Amino acid sequence: MIARYTRPGMGAVWSEENRFRKWLAVETAAAEVLAEHGEVPTEAARAIRQGPGFLQRWVPFWMANLPSSGSIF
């Protein structure tokens, strides 16, 4: 996004921080469903849900290690 052409609300939607927050929400939900089906230990899913959540300090690490497309898939 080009900052000078982007309104703050729209910039927030497409920010790196928001992307990682949404990924964490999806991964948390997936872990909980997998725990319900016995694929993941219930304690692990609970730990993910109750964990520290999104940590801004990890963004540089993930950005350096993601494929150039920015997708984990």
Phi, psi and omega per residue, in radians:
M1 nan 2.461 3.080
I2 -1.599 2.012 -2.988
A3 -0.958 -0.739 -3.063
R4 -1.210 -0.317 3.113
Y5 -1.816 0.085 -3.031
T6 -1.984 2.259 3.048
R7 -1.276 2.630 -3.077
P8 -0.951 -0.747 -3.123
G9 -1.093 -0.736 3.134
M10 -1.255 -0.643 3.084
G11 -1.072 -0.656 3.132
A12 -1.148 -0.657 3.128
V13 -1.074 -0.702 -3.064
W14 -1.705 0.215 -3.124
S15 -1.267 2.744 3.075
E16 -1.058 -0.728 -3.129
E17 -1.039 -0.793 -3.131
N18 -1.137 -0.665 3.115
R19 -1.030 -0.811 -3.139
F20 -1.202 -0.604 3.072
R21 -1.100 -0.731 3.130
K22 -1.186 -0.700 3.077
W23 -1.057 -0.754 3.130
L24 -1.082 -0.715 3.119
A25 -1.083 -0.733 3.129
V26 -1.161 -0.799 -3.139
E27 -1.119 -0.642 3.103
T28 -1.129 -0.807 3.119
A29 -1.099 -0.721 3.133
A30 -1.104 -0.740 3.126
A31 -1.088 -0.683 3.142
E32 -1.169 -0.722 3.111
V33 -1.162 -0.739 3.106
L34 -1.104 -0.603 3.094
A35 -1.175 -0.677 3.102
E36 -1.070 -0.534 -3.125
H37 -1.674 0.106 3.086
G38 1.366 0.187 -3.125
E39 -1.473 -0.426 -3.134
V40 -2.272 2.430 3.088
P41 -1.012 2.405 3.139
T42 -0.990 -0.671 3.134
E43 -1.100 -0.611 3.131
A44 -1.169 -0.774 3.117
A45 -1.107 -0.706 3.109
R46 -1.119 -0.706 3.132
A47 -1.121 -0.660 3.095
I48 -1.131 -0.799 -3.123
R49 -1.112 -0.718 -3.064
Q50 -1.595 -0.023 -3.104
G51 -1.140 -3.021 -3.058
P52 -1.216 -0.184 -3.113
G53 1.359 -2.667 -3.113
F54 -1.266 2.310 3.102
L55 -2.109 1.973 -3.097
Q56 -0.937 -0.592 -3.064
R57 -1.132 -0.291 3.134
W58 -1.491 -0.240 -3.084
V59 -0.984 -0.834 3.139
P60 -1.023 -0.658 3.106
F61 -1.090 -0.865 -3.102
W62 -1.157 -0.679 3.133
M63 -1.135 -0.614 3.125
A64 -1.259 -0.400 -3.042
N65 -1.916 -0.005 3.067
L66 -1.420 2.643 3.024
P67 -1.045 2.798 -3.071
S68 -1.047 -0.390 3.127
S69 -1.266 -0.272 -3.106
G70 1.434 0.063 -3.129
S71 -1.879 2.532 3.094
I72 -1.496 -0.090 -3.101
F73 -1.790 nan nan
